[in-house]
Amino acid sequence: MSSAPSTPSAVDRVVSQLRDDILGGRYRATDRLPSERELSEKLGVNRGAVREGLRTLAQLGIVEVGPGGAKACGIQQASLDIVAHLFDSDEVPDVAVVDQVMEVHAHLFSSCVRVAVLRGSDAQLARAREQLAALKDESLGALAHFDRLHEFVNTLVEASGNLVLQLIHRALALQFWQRLEASGEIPPPPLPDSVLAPLAQGLDEALAERDPQAAQGCFFDLVSAHREHAVRHLSSEQARNLRSQVSEHIGQLFRSAASTTLPTGRSR
């Protein structure tokens, strides 16, 4: 008799638990995972859900399933999809991960801007310049500034005419930027005008003159400034979060101590 089909919630429970265990360091690269039977009993799901969950984790690149069972893989072997999950475990996104993704963004898409200047139409570059000018609006809130920056980059990616770059940009938007927005900690306040204005002016001139080398360098400097600004913001948020946790822990200790009384009749 075939087993009943697994419910999505059962599979999700398997994926979530093992993913967190692997990313959290409980299982290191090449470590054997518990057997299907053990996982089924531990998580309260059927073995079909376990097998399906392991297949999902294998697609993420953090599990390898073989004849002898499943074992964990190093995160270096994971697919780009794992980036989204790196933000799920902490209240404040990991600063190092944010910094690395934004570093890749600066290098990858500054090259894209160079290609966009060479290949893009006049209309595309004109739209990009309009979006760049809109970034300098000091009345913009953090979210609006972030959205306009994303639209500006998207226009340049489209102008490059490179399908792979467009797919990578979309993947980063789904796996990274939207997760950061959902965290509530990104975007940080916009760059100060004293920093943003000269960077935007240099990039606008390079786009107007169709100077690919200058455009590439100016875009890299602009994204790098946003990167440094975001990392400082997140670092302060992590420190604030840690102070809050320590304060709460100390408060619990004091409350516990205050509620402890000596036995009646005993003297010290």
FENJO-V130344 format. One line per field, one symbol per residue. ss: DSSP state (~ for helix, > for strand, _ for the rest). phi: phi as a letter, one per 20 degrees, with the letter a starting at -180 (. if undefined). psi: psi as a letter, one per 40 degrees, with the letter a starting at -180 (. if undefined). Layout:
# FENJO-V130344
ss = ???
phi = ???
psi = ???
This chain:
# FENJO-V130344
ss = _______~~~~~~~~~~~~~~~~________>___~~~~~~~~___~~~~~~~~~~~~~~__>>>>__>>>>__~~~____~~~~_________~~~~~~~~~~~~~~~~~~~~~~~~~__~~~~~~~~~~~~~~______~~~~~~~~~~~~~~~~~~~__~~~~~~~~~~~~~~~~~~~~~_________~~~~~~~~~~~~~~~~___~~~~~~~~~~~~~~~~~~~~~~~~~~~~~~~~~~~~~~~~~~~~~~~__________
phi = .ffffffgfffgfffffffffffenfdegmffegfgffffffemceffffffffffffffndcddcgeodcfdfffefefffggffeeedfdgffffgffffffgfffeffffgffffdffffffffffffffffeffefffffffffffffffffffffmeffffffffffffedfffffffndcefgggggfefgfffffffffffeldffffffffgffffffffffffffffffffffffffffffffffffffeedffgnedd
psi = hiiiiiiddddddddddddddddeedhihehhiiidddddddefiidddddddddddddeeeihhadeaiiiiideeiiddedddeeedidhihddddddddddddddeddddddddddiiddddddddddddddeheehidddddddddddddddddddehdddddddddddddcdddddddeehiiiiiiddddddddddddddddefgdddddddddddddddddddddddddddddddddddddddddddddddehiiiheii.
